[in-house]
Structure formats: C-alpha cells, structure tokens
Amino acid sequence: TDYTLHLSCFTGIPVMRIDTPNNVGIYSKDEWTEQSTLWLDGMGIFEDIDGVKLSIRGRGNSTWGYEKKPYNIKFDKKQEVMGMPKHKRWCLLANYMDRTLLRNRVAYYLAEQTSLAWTPRCEFVELILNGEHLGSYLVAEHIKVDENRVNITEMEPTDNSGDAITGGYLLELDFHFDNEWQWYGASGTPFAVKYPEEEDLTTQQLEWIKSYITEVESTLYGANFADPQNGYAKYIDMQSFVDYWLIYEICVNHELANPGSVYLTKERNGKLKAGPVW
C-alpha cells in the first residue's frame, strides 16, 4: 500500500535543530561542546541555515537550575541568524518561568522604542536538541562589543593613558560576583568589567575605570550632587538612565534593587550610559 504523508509545523514558528557529537548531553555552563551542528528551517519567514558548525554550552544562574535549560551558542565563524546581523555569539533563552513566553520579547520591544543605543534583537524558534523537542525558545543577541551590538570604541592593551584609557568600557552590576575583574563600589554596588575582555584588560585600565566609578559615586552621594556643573549630571548621561529605569519599572524587573545583568557603558571621553537592557 502506498501512503501520502503531509508534514506541517503546527506553530508556524521557525524550527532550529542542534545536534551534538554522538548526541552528548549539555551539562556544563563552562565547557563548550564543540563540533556541534545547527540547522534552521525559517518556515519561509527567514533564510534557512543548512548544517553550520558551532559550539554549545549552558547559560544562566538561577535559570540553569530549571527543568528547561537555556543555552549559549558560538558559531565557528560569524553567522546571520533570522535576519539579525552576523555574529558568532547568540543566546537561546528558555523563558521557563514565564508561562506567556512573551515577557522578554515585550521588554526588548519597549526598550527599542527609547533612546537607548542598542537593545538585543530576538526571534522565537522551536528548538530540537539531539532529536528531542524542547519547546519554544527565544534566540537573542548576546551582549558583546561590536559595531552591530554594543557599539563603543574597541580598546587595545596599549590604551593605558591619555584619552585612550577613558573608553570604551562595558560594565555589569552583578550580585553573583563571579566575574574575573570585579569590585564593590563605595555604595556596596558590585561592579564588573565585561569589556575589555578578561584576557585583554590591563591593570591600568582596571584602575582607571574603578577610579572613575569612585568619582561618580562620591559625587552622586555627595552634598552637591544636584549642582548643574559639577554634580552627577557631569558624569551620567541622564536620558539613558531615565529610559532604562522606565523600562525596568514598566516590566517590574526587580534586578535594579539587587543588581544582576545590569549593564553600563563608558565611551571614550564620554559619560556613563545605562544599558543595554537584559
């Protein structure tokens, strides 16, 4: 007997498939599983991806402990994904605690309407890992310094004096305190340098940005903090901080009070800016 089989995707959402070598499981946030392969069926919405090589590992802090795991992926070479600009690094967000699966996407959409310089782009996929359908995931751009992402001046290890040492820096406020280059500010706020990356950051650059943050905090918490010339507005880009704060308030994101994944940038010869949101 001959049969005709009609296949359809019940959601209409693009399908991403990742196979690891010998279908080995992903159990680590630190060790990459290399020589994995990714396919994407764009469902006629986005361009397909046909078997490109990448590495994959776990990601997240509390989210890594949930039944539905989030992942980081790293292509062997820069790759455009679902209309988003080429890059090696991407995130697969599981949205496990969000029964709507929409909150991250909505938050990013709102942030894109503000003056913030860059907000991670993202798209939904159905994820199949080693033949197992894991459900809906959000493919998002990783927060990295790049002309298509956090577009600040890329520093060199020789940028240790003059204007060159003033930026650009990507900072993270993170209570987990598990970064390579980190410290507590005078207010008790945990700061970490995410860019320059840990293997490139020099001692001079670290000391300079720590000193700058100390100056910002002493001014912000000082008696003359509201002075229009020498108060906090001298150091902080107010528009970005207002927009950043509004997004977190509207989305009821509590991570400003106990900061985790809270990002700031300091451009060369520029002020401290809030963002990007995460």
TIKOL-485036 format. One record per residue (C-alpha): residue number from 1; chain; x, y, z; residue in three letters. Coordinates in steps of 0.001 Angstrom, whole numbers, m for minus. Last residue first. Layout:
N
<rec NUM, "A", <X, Y, Z>, "ALA"> ...
% end
This chain:
278
<rec 278, "A", <18787, 42413, 29730>, "TRP"> <rec 277, "A", <18696, 46109, 28975>, "VAL"> <rec 276, "A", <21682, 47701, 27260>, "PRO"> <rec 275, "A", <22111, 49848, 29103>, "GLY"> <rec 274, "A", <22757, 52978, 31133>, "ALA"> <rec 273, "A", <25378, 55469, 29984>, "LYS"> <rec 272, "A", <28431, 56837, 31833>, "LEU"> <rec 271, "A", <29684, 59981, 30126>, "LYS"> <rec 270, "A", <32038, 60280, 27199>, "GLY"> <rec 269, "A", <35750, 60828, 26545>, "ASN"> <rec 268, "A", <35922, 57243, 25243>, "ARG"> <rec 267, "A", <32556, 55591, 25852>, "GLU"> <rec 266, "A", <31538, 54308, 29274>, "LYS"> <rec 265, "A", <28828, 51659, 29120>, "THR"> <rec 264, "A", <26510, 50306, 31796>, "LEU"> <rec 263, "A", <24805, 46935, 32199>, "TYR"> <rec 262, "A", <22553, 45373, 34824>, "VAL"> <rec 261, "A", <22755, 41574, 34490>, "SER"> <rec 260, "A", <22211, 41207, 38244>, "GLY"> <rec 259, "A", <21627, 44089, 40586>, "PRO"> <rec 258, "A", <19750, 43614, 43840>, "ASN"> <rec 257, "A", <17496, 46682, 43635>, "ALA"> <rec 256, "A", <17947, 47021, 39877>, "LEU"> <rec 255, "A", <17125, 43342, 39380>, "GLU"> <rec 254, "A", <13464, 43737, 40351>, "HIS"> <rec 253, "A", <12130, 43880, 36789>, "ASN"> <rec 252, "A", <8532, 45090, 37012>, "VAL"> <rec 251, "A", <8301, 45491, 33209>, "CYS"> <rec 250, "A", <7112, 49098, 33454>, "ILE"> <rec 249, "A", <9677, 49856, 36169>, "GLU"> <rec 248, "A", <12573, 48211, 34322>, "TYR"> <rec 247, "A", <11698, 50033, 31101>, "ILE"> <rec 246, "A", <11328, 53345, 32943>, "LEU"> <rec 245, "A", <14722, 52982, 34625>, "TRP"> <rec 244, "A", <16488, 52453, 31313>, "TYR"> <rec 243, "A", <14753, 55456, 29762>, "ASP"> <rec 242, "A", <15730, 57700, 32681>, "VAL"> <rec 241, "A", <19304, 56365, 32771>, "PHE"> <rec 240, "A", <19740, 56852, 29017>, "SER"> <rec 239, "A", <18440, 60414, 29133>, "GLN"> <rec 238, "A", <20646, 61334, 32105>, "MET"> <rec 237, "A", <24015, 60518, 30587>, "ASP"> <rec 236, "A", <25988, 60445, 33833>, "ILE"> <rec 235, "A", <29300, 62096, 34753>, "TYR"> <rec 234, "A", <28664, 65842, 34757>, "LYS"> <rec 233, "A", <24982, 65192, 35508>, "ALA"> <rec 232, "A", <26127, 63810, 38886>, "TYR"> <rec 231, "A", <27028, 67265, 40183>, "GLY"> <rec 230, "A", <29820, 69574, 38989>, "ASN"> <rec 229, "A", <28049, 71895, 36564>, "GLN"> <rec 228, "A", <24340, 71552, 37329>, "PRO"> <rec 227, "A", <24949, 71017, 41092>, "ASP"> <rec 226, "A", <22441, 68336, 42151>, "ALA"> <rec 225, "A", <25014, 66066, 43837>, "PHE"> <rec 224, "A", <26407, 68930, 45929>, "ASN"> <rec 223, "A", <26238, 67157, 49300>, "ALA"> <rec 222, "A", <27745, 63944, 47970>, "GLY"> <rec 221, "A", <26041, 60633, 47148>, "TYR"> <rec 220, "A", <26167, 61154, 43390>, "LEU"> <rec 219, "A", <29532, 62916, 43541>, "THR"> <rec 218, "A", <31204, 60200, 45612>, "SER"> <rec 217, "A", <29606, 57569, 43394>, "GLU"> <rec 216, "A", <30806, 59124, 40137>, "VAL"> <rec 215, "A", <34327, 59639, 41486>, "GLU"> <rec 214, "A", <34508, 56036, 42672>, "THR"> <rec 213, "A", <33247, 54891, 39265>, "ILE"> <rec 212, "A", <36059, 56842, 37587>, "TYR"> <rec 211, "A", <38664, 55411, 39954>, "SER"> <rec 210, "A", <37478, 51884, 39202>, "LYS"> <rec 209, "A", <37585, 52690, 35476>, "ILE"> <rec 208, "A", <41184, 53893, 35755>, "TRP"> <rec 207, "A", <42358, 51041, 37974>, "GLU"> <rec 206, "A", <41023, 48458, 35530>, "LEU"> <rec 205, "A", <42578, 50231, 32557>, "GLN"> <rec 204, "A", <45978, 50451, 34241>, "GLN"> <rec 203, "A", <45862, 46781, 35254>, "THR"> <rec 202, "A", <45214, 45805, 31661>, "THR"> <rec 201, "A", <42082, 44198, 30236>, "LEU"> <rec 200, "A", <42859, 41854, 27334>, "ASP"> <rec 199, "A", <42388, 38370, 28849>, "GLU"> <rec 198, "A", <39353, 39486, 30860>, "GLU"> <rec 197, "A", <37541, 41114, 27959>, "GLU"> <rec 196, "A", <37774, 44881, 27553>, "PRO"> <rec 195, "A", <34859, 44727, 28110>, "TYR"> <rec 194, "A", <32903, 42836, 30767>, "LYS"> <rec 193, "A", <34323, 44845, 33685>, "VAL"> <rec 192, "A", <32500, 44044, 36921>, "ALA"> <rec 191, "A", <30792, 46233, 39530>, "PHE"> <rec 190, "A", <29063, 45115, 42740>, "PRO"> <rec 189, "A", <27314, 48044, 44470>, "THR"> <rec 188, "A", <28285, 48460, 48118>, "GLY"> <rec 187, "A", <27885, 52239, 47948>, "SER"> <rec 186, "A", <31679, 52724, 47921>, "ALA"> <rec 185, "A", <31893, 50363, 44961>, "GLY"> <rec 184, "A", <32473, 46635, 45260>, "TYR"> <rec 183, "A", <34957, 45079, 42862>, "TRP"> <rec 182, "A", <35226, 42955, 39742>, "GLN"> <rec 181, "A", <37603, 41592, 37097>, "TRP"> <rec 180, "A", <37223, 37802, 36650>, "GLU"> <rec 179, "A", <33467, 37684, 37125>, "ASN"> <rec 178, "A", <31594, 35641, 39731>, "ASP"> <rec 177, "A", <30188, 38406, 41915>, "PHE"> <rec 176, "A", <26679, 36920, 41851>, "HIS"> <rec 175, "A", <25457, 40409, 42770>, "PHE"> <rec 174, "A", <26111, 41634, 39230>, "ASP"> <rec 173, "A", <26416, 45216, 38015>, "LEU"> <rec 172, "A", <27987, 44838, 34587>, "GLU"> <rec 171, "A", <30364, 47218, 32861>, "LEU"> <rec 170, "A", <31233, 47698, 29181>, "LEU"> <rec 169, "A", <34167, 50065, 28750>, "TYR"> <rec 168, "A", <35162, 52215, 25803>, "GLY"> <rec 167, "A", <36927, 54107, 26970>, "GLY"> <rec 166, "A", <38841, 56651, 29044>, "THR"> <rec 165, "A", <42219, 54936, 28579>, "ILE"> <rec 164, "A", <42607, 56301, 25048>, "ALA"> <rec 163, "A", <42176, 59925, 26126>, "ASP"> <rec 162, "A", <45542, 59923, 27894>, "GLY"> <rec 161, "A", <46977, 56665, 29216>, "SER"> <rec 160, "A", <46763, 52877, 29083>, "ASN"> <rec 159, "A", <45375, 52116, 25635>, "ASP"> <rec 158, "A", <48176, 49659, 24748>, "THR"> <rec 157, "A", <46016, 46625, 25613>, "PRO"> <rec 156, "A", <43673, 47827, 22837>, "GLU"> <rec 155, "A", <40181, 49221, 23230>, "MET"> <rec 154, "A", <37184, 48877, 20918>, "GLU"> <rec 153, "A", <35289, 52167, 20943>, "THR"> <rec 152, "A", <31607, 51576, 21639>, "ILE"> <rec 151, "A", <28904, 49935, 19546>, "ASN"> <rec 150, "A", <27265, 47470, 21905>, "VAL"> <rec 149, "A", <25697, 45414, 19095>, "ARG"> <rec 148, "A", <26164, 45855, 15336>, "ASN"> <rec 147, "A", <29569, 47583, 15603>, "GLU"> <rec 146, "A", <30576, 45022, 18211>, "ASP"> <rec 145, "A", <31021, 44896, 21994>, "VAL"> <rec 144, "A", <29032, 41858, 23141>, "LYS"> <rec 143, "A", <25679, 41315, 24815>, "ILE"> <rec 142, "A", <24499, 38096, 23152>, "HIS"> <rec 141, "A", <21820, 38546, 20504>, "GLU"> <rec 140, "A", <18676, 36608, 21260>, "ALA"> <rec 139, "A", <17057, 33389, 20040>, "VAL"> <rec 138, "A", <13937, 32990, 22179>, "LEU"> <rec 137, "A", <12950, 29383, 22792>, "TYR"> <rec 136, "A", <9705, 27431, 22379>, "SER"> <rec 135, "A", <9744, 23718, 23093>, "GLY"> <rec 134, "A", <12441, 21181, 23921>, "LEU"> <rec 133, "A", <11759, 18809, 21017>, "HIS"> <rec 132, "A", <14278, 15974, 21398>, "GLU"> <rec 131, "A", <16262, 14854, 18335>, "GLY"> <rec 130, "A", <19641, 15890, 19696>, "ASN"> <rec 129, "A", <18259, 19314, 20600>, "LEU"> <rec 128, "A", <15100, 20434, 18799>, "ILE"> <rec 127, "A", <14219, 24063, 19487>, "LEU"> <rec 126, "A", <11023, 25750, 18237>, "GLU"> <rec 125, "A", <12077, 29283, 17444>, "VAL"> <rec 124, "A", <11200, 32826, 18522>, "PHE"> <rec 123, "A", <13188, 35892, 17456>, "GLU"> <rec 122, "A", <15453, 38395, 19240>, "CYS"> <rec 121, "A", <17271, 41694, 18850>, "ARG"> <rec 120, "A", <19286, 42874, 21832>, "PRO"> <rec 119, "A", <18735, 46589, 22533>, "THR"> <rec 118, "A", <21135, 49268, 21359>, "TRP"> <rec 117, "A", <21696, 52996, 21917>, "ALA"> <rec 116, "A", <18895, 53538, 24403>, "LEU"> <rec 115, "A", <16734, 56459, 23212>, "SER"> <rec 114, "A", <13517, 54506, 23695>, "THR"> <rec 113, "A", <11257, 52491, 21382>, "GLN"> <rec 112, "A", <13726, 49574, 21261>, "GLU"> <rec 111, "A", <13355, 49227, 25034>, "ALA"> <rec 110, "A", <9641, 48506, 24598>, "LEU"> <rec 109, "A", <10331, 45737, 22079>, "TYR"> <rec 108, "A", <13005, 44259, 24335>, "TYR"> <rec 107, "A", <10554, 44136, 27244>, "ALA"> <rec 106, "A", <7865, 42581, 25027>, "VAL"> <rec 105, "A", <10230, 39821, 23861>, "ARG"> <rec 104, "A", <11385, 39115, 27407>, "ASN"> <rec 103, "A", <7770, 38943, 28608>, "ARG"> <rec 102, "A", <6347, 36787, 25850>, "LEU"> <rec 101, "A", <6725, 33127, 26857>, "LEU"> <rec 100, "A", <3222, 33509, 28404>, "THR"> <rec 99, "A", <4013, 30942, 31111>, "ARG"> <rec 98, "A", <7151, 32863, 32044>, "ASP"> <rec 97, "A", <9288, 30852, 34466>, "MET"> <rec 96, "A", <10812, 28734, 31684>, "TYR"> <rec 95, "A", <11622, 31600, 29325>, "ASN"> <rec 94, "A", <14147, 29221, 27656>, "ALA"> <rec 93, "A", <16536, 31815, 26261>, "LEU"> <rec 92, "A", <18845, 30572, 23499>, "LEU"> <rec 91, "A", <21723, 33040, 23355>, "CYS"> <rec 90, "A", <23982, 34025, 20475>, "TRP"> <rec 89, "A", <27712, 34567, 19829>, "ARG"> <rec 88, "A", <29474, 34353, 16447>, "LYS"> <rec 87, "A", <27958, 37436, 14856>, "HIS"> <rec 86, "A", <26198, 38417, 11647>, "LYS"> <rec 85, "A", <23302, 40863, 11825>, "PRO"> <rec 84, "A", <19781, 39594, 12675>, "MET"> <rec 83, "A", <17609, 38447, 9777>, "GLY"> <rec 82, "A", <16881, 35075, 11322>, "MET"> <rec 81, "A", <20507, 34361, 12184>, "VAL"> <rec 80, "A", <23463, 35830, 10309>, "GLU"> <rec 79, "A", <26639, 33891, 11069>, "GLN"> <rec 78, "A", <30138, 34930, 12067>, "LYS"> <rec 77, "A", <32529, 31977, 12067>, "LYS"> <rec 76, "A", <32848, 28821, 14169>, "ASP"> <rec 75, "A", <29447, 29664, 15637>, "PHE"> <rec 74, "A", <29053, 30104, 19393>, "LYS"> <rec 73, "A", <25890, 29045, 21211>, "ILE"> <rec 72, "A", <24805, 29833, 24742>, "ASN"> <rec 71, "A", <21996, 27795, 26263>, "TYR"> <rec 70, "A", <18905, 27986, 28483>, "PRO"> <rec 69, "A", <17607, 24808, 30184>, "LYS"> <rec 68, "A", <14006, 23695, 30714>, "LYS"> <rec 67, "A", <13953, 21820, 34031>, "GLU"> <rec 66, "A", <15229, 24845, 35924>, "TYR"> <rec 65, "A", <18642, 25069, 37585>, "GLY"> <rec 64, "A", <20235, 26948, 34690>, "TRP"> <rec 63, "A", <17664, 29716, 35214>, "THR"> <rec 62, "A", <19118, 30530, 38656>, "SER"> <rec 61, "A", <22428, 31472, 37030>, "ASN"> <rec 60, "A", <22268, 31467, 33255>, "GLY"> <rec 59, "A", <23993, 29543, 30483>, "ARG"> <rec 58, "A", <24602, 26001, 29249>, "GLY"> <rec 57, "A", <27026, 25177, 26458>, "ARG"> <rec 56, "A", <27075, 24986, 22669>, "ILE"> <rec 55, "A", <29762, 25067, 19968>, "SER"> <rec 54, "A", <29082, 25681, 16293>, "LEU"> <rec 53, "A", <29267, 24186, 12819>, "LYS"> <rec 52, "A", <26719, 25020, 10118>, "VAL"> <rec 51, "A", <24215, 22475, 8770>, "GLY"> <rec 50, "A", <21872, 24316, 6453>, "ASP"> <rec 49, "A", <20563, 27609, 7761>, "ILE"> <rec 48, "A", <17254, 28683, 6221>, "ASP"> <rec 47, "A", <16502, 32331, 5481>, "GLU"> <rec 46, "A", <13652, 33757, 7494>, "PHE"> <rec 45, "A", <9858, 33818, 7132>, "ILE"> <rec 44, "A", <9506, 30919, 4682>, "GLY"> <rec 43, "A", <9420, 28474, 7576>, "MET"> <rec 42, "A", <12973, 29520, 8552>, "GLY"> <rec 41, "A", <14013, 25896, 8923>, "ASP"> <rec 40, "A", <17264, 26223, 10823>, "LEU"> <rec 39, "A", <20055, 23651, 11066>, "TRP"> <rec 38, "A", <22855, 23615, 13601>, "LEU"> <rec 37, "A", <25822, 21276, 14055>, "THR"> <rec 36, "A", <28030, 20532, 17043>, "SER"> <rec 35, "A", <31796, 20309, 16618>, "GLN"> <rec 34, "A", <32382, 21684, 20123>, "GLU"> <rec 33, "A", <30543, 21114, 23387>, "THR"> <rec 32, "A", <31739, 24171, 25291>, "TRP"> <rec 31, "A", <32695, 23791, 28953>, "GLU"> <rec 30, "A", <31637, 26446, 31459>, "ASP"> <rec 29, "A", <27855, 26226, 31729>, "LYS"> <rec 28, "A", <28010, 22438, 31812>, "SER"> <rec 27, "A", <25589, 19537, 31335>, "TYR"> <rec 26, "A", <24790, 19611, 27620>, "ILE"> <rec 25, "A", <24148, 15988, 26573>, "GLY"> <rec 24, "A", <26214, 14012, 24053>, "VAL"> <rec 23, "A", <24258, 13203, 20884>, "ASN"> <rec 22, "A", <27285, 11402, 19411>, "ASN"> <rec 21, "A", <28688, 14841, 18531>, "PRO"> <rec 20, "A", <25994, 17448, 19331>, "THR"> <rec 19, "A", <22940, 18008, 17147>, "ASP"> <rec 18, "A", <21094, 21311, 17031>, "ILE"> <rec 17, "A", <17757, 21851, 15282>, "ARG"> <rec 16, "A", <16026, 25199, 14999>, "MET"> <rec 15, "A", <12417, 25330, 13786>, "VAL"> <rec 14, "A", <10868, 28596, 12632>, "PRO"> <rec 13, "A", <7361, 29265, 14048>, "ILE"> <rec 12, "A", <4364, 28088, 12011>, "GLY"> <rec 11, "A", <3032, 26575, 15233>, "THR"> <rec 10, "A", <1725, 23235, 13945>, "PHE"> <rec 9, "A", <4614, 22697, 11592>, "CYS"> <rec 8, "A", <3246, 20681, 8688>, "SER"> <rec 7, "A", <4014, 17317, 7114>, "LEU"> <rec 6, "A", <1693, 15573, 4645>, "HIS"> <rec 5, "A", <2356, 11842, 4181>, "LEU"> <rec 4, "A", <971, 10088, 1097>, "THR"> <rec 3, "A", <652, 6326, 1570>, "TYR"> <rec 2, "A", <1257, 3478, m861>, "ASP"> <rec 1, "A", <0, 0, 0>, "THR"> 
% end
